[in-house]
Amino acid sequence: MEEADRARAAARDAVRDVEPSDLQRAMVERLSDCSAVPGALVFFAADATSGHTDDGLAERAAGVLLVYEGLALTRELVTAVPWTADGDDADTPADLDVLAADVLVAKGFRLLARTEAADAAVRTVREFGRERTDVQAGRESSTRSLEASVFDLAVVAGASASTTDVPLSLRQYAVGLADSWGERPLGAPEDVLPEHPAEVMARVAGPSAPDGDDAVRPSATDH
C-alpha cells in the first residue's frame, strides 16, 4: 500500500541522524518491519476531508508512526521483561530497545509539535501511561488501548492539515477500527483497513463538523 510505504519511508528518514549507529540500525529495522497502519491513516484522513495528500503530510504520518512504534516497543518491553537476572552482556539488546523506544517517541513528538495534532499526541502518551499503570496494578482499565488512541491521533493529524474542524464521526470511526482489530500486533494495512479507505472515511466524515464538542480546534503552537 503506497500510503503505508510513504509513512514508513518518512519515519526512517526522520531517524537517520540518530547516533550511535547501533541504535539507529535498531530503529530503522523496526520501522522497516512495522505495519505502518497509523501512518497510512494520516494520508487517508487528509484525502477523506480535503482530497489532497501532498508531500507535507509525510512528516505528520512519520510523527504518528514514530510515536506508535515507540510506545508499542515500550509495551513489549514492560510485558516481556527481557533483561537477564545476572546482568551480563545479553542485556545489551534490551537496553538498546529501551533507548530506541524513547527516541522514537521523542522524534515523533518533534515532528508533530508545531501541528494541530500536538495536543492529541500528548493525550496519546498520557492515555498509554494510565492504561499501563492499570494493567500493572491488575485492574481493568477504562482508558482506550494504545491502538485506539493512535488511530484517533492519526485522523486528527491528517484531517487537521487542511481543515480547522476534524469531524467527531471520523475520529469515532478510527477508534472503532482499532478496537475491531482485536489482538495486537497490528497486521498489514490490507488486513486492518477496508478497501478504498479514503472513500469509506469520506462517507463517514460527511460535512465538516460544526464548532463545539464535535470539533478539534488547532493548538496554540500552530504555524
Helices and strands as residue ranges (DSSP letters): H 2-14, H 21-33, H 37-50, H 57-80, G 89-91, H 92-112, H 118-136, H 146-159, H 168-181, H 189-192, H 197-205
